[in-house]
Amino acid sequence: MNYVTVIYLLNIILYAMYFFGRTGGETDLSGVDFFVSGILSLFLIFAGYLNAKKGMIYRTVLWMFFVNVFLFVCSGLFDQFGSHFNILSNSNSDSFFFTLALLVYNGCLFPLTIILEGSGFALVFPVLLSFILPSLGYLIGKKLYSNKQNPTEL
């Protein structure tokens, strides 16, 4: 079982429950929003750690990153080539569905996307963090798990 995939899907459900249950507008951010986002990000680090602890290869923590890269590239390609190429567009050259899928898929990072709204980084940072967070957990798990296997080796 790939823990990163399971935790990513669980994060989507948990953040959707939190997001739709909160009061106020979608751009009203509070400390609780950042706390929830931080906890869900720690879940991703922990999932990478579990993959390393179970002896899975590094590639297993990157599946969610590959999905994010696919959505990001599709969003950019469909936006770049205009309405003649984009059959899923809402109007003109906007790649609305792919951008929406990327933001929903990375819902646990929603406060970050609100802060960076208006810049290109609102879509780039979730893609980068989908690589960094599970990889960091995998690195920690691999380091700790290899030390437990060989306690005499320094």
C-alpha positions in Angstrom: 0.0 0.0 0.0 1.3 3.4 -1.0 0.9 5.6 2.1 1.5 8.9 0.2 -1.4 8.2 -2.2 -3.7 7.2 0.7 -2.8 10.3 2.7 -3.1 12.6 -0.3 -6.7 11.3 -0.9 -7.5 11.5 2.8 -6.2 15.1 2.8 -8.6 16.0 0.0 -11.5 14.6 2.0 -10.4 16.2 5.4 -9.7 19.6 3.9 -13.0 19.6 2.0 -14.9 18.8 5.2 -13.0 21.6 7.0 -13.3 24.1 4.1 -17.0 23.7 3.6 -17.7 23.7 7.3 -16.0 27.0 8.1 -17.6 30.3 8.2 -16.7 33.4 6.3 -15.5 34.0 2.7 -13.0 31.9 0.9 -10.4 34.6 1.0 -10.8 35.2 4.7 -7.8 33.4 6.3 -7.2 32.8 9.9 -4.6 31.1 12.0 -6.8 28.0 12.1 -6.6 27.7 8.3 -2.8 27.7 8.5 -2.8 25.3 11.4 -5.0 22.8 9.5 -2.9 23.2 6.4 0.3 22.6 8.4 -1.2 19.5 10.1 -2.2 18.0 6.7 1.2 18.8 5.3 2.8 16.9 8.2 0.6 14.0 7.3 2.3 14.0 3.9 5.7 14.0 5.5 4.6 11.1 7.8 3.3 9.2 4.7 6.7 9.5 3.1 8.3 8.3 6.3 5.9 5.3 6.3 6.8 4.4 2.7 10.5 4.4 3.7 9.9 2.4 6.8 8.0 -0.3 4.9 11.0 -0.6 2.5 9.3 0.8 -0.5 11.4 2.4 -3.3 11.7 6.2 -3.6 9.5 6.3 -6.7 6.4 5.4 -4.6 6.4 8.8 -2.9 6.5 10.6 -6.2 3.2 9.4 -7.8 1.3 12.4 -6.4 4.0 14.7 -7.7 3.6 13.1 -11.2 -0.2 13.7 -11.1 0.4 17.3 -10.1 3.0 17.8 -12.9 0.5 16.3 -15.4 -2.3 18.7 -14.2 0.1 21.7 -14.2 1.4 20.9 -17.7 -2.1 20.4 -19.1 -3.2 23.6 -17.5 -0.3 25.5 -19.1 -0.6 23.8 -22.5 -4.3 24.3 -22.9 -3.9 27.9 -21.8 -1.0 28.5 -24.2 -2.5 27.0 -27.3 -5.9 28.7 -26.9 -9.5 27.8 -27.4 -8.9 25.8 -30.6 -6.8 23.3 -28.6 -8.7 23.3 -25.3 -11.9 21.4 -25.5 -12.4 21.6 -21.7 -12.2 25.4 -21.5 -14.9 27.6 -20.0 -14.2 30.4 -22.4 -11.4 31.6 -24.8 -8.0 30.3 -23.7 -8.6 29.6 -20.0 -7.8 26.1 -18.8 -10.3 26.3 -16.0 -10.8 22.6 -15.4 -7.2 21.6 -15.1 -6.4 24.6 -12.9 -9.4 23.8 -10.7 -8.3 20.1 -10.5 -4.8 21.1 -9.5 -6.1 23.4 -6.7 -8.6 20.9 -5.4 -6.0 18.1 -5.6 -3.8 20.2 -3.4 -6.6 21.6 -1.2 -4.5 21.2 2.0 -2.3 24.0 0.7 -5.3 26.4 0.0 -4.1 29.2 2.4 -0.8 29.3 0.4 -2.6 29.6 -2.9 -4.8 32.4 -1.5 -1.7 34.3 -0.4 0.0 33.8 -3.7 -3.1 34.6 -5.8 -2.4 36.7 -8.8 1.1 35.4 -9.2 2.2 32.4 -11.1 3.5 30.8 -7.9 0.0 29.9 -6.7 0.1 26.9 -9.1 3.9 26.2 -8.9 4.2 25.9 -5.1 1.7 23.1 -4.7 3.5 21.1 -7.4 6.9 21.7 -5.7 5.5 20.9 -2.3 4.0 17.6 -3.6 7.6 16.7 -4.3 9.3 18.2 -1.3 7.0 17.1 1.6 6.8 13.3 0.8 10.5 13.3 -0.2 11.5 14.9 3.1 9.5 12.2 5.0 11.0 9.5 2.9 14.5 10.8 3.5 13.9 11.0 7.3 12.4 7.5 7.3 15.2 6.0 5.2 17.8 7.6 7.5 16.1 6.5 10.7 15.2 3.0 9.4 18.7 2.3 8.1 20.2 3.3 11.5 17.8 0.9 13.3 18.9 -1.9 11.0 22.6 -1.3 11.5 23.1 0.0 15.0 26.8 -0.8 15.1 27.6 1.1 11.9 28.6 4.7 12.4 
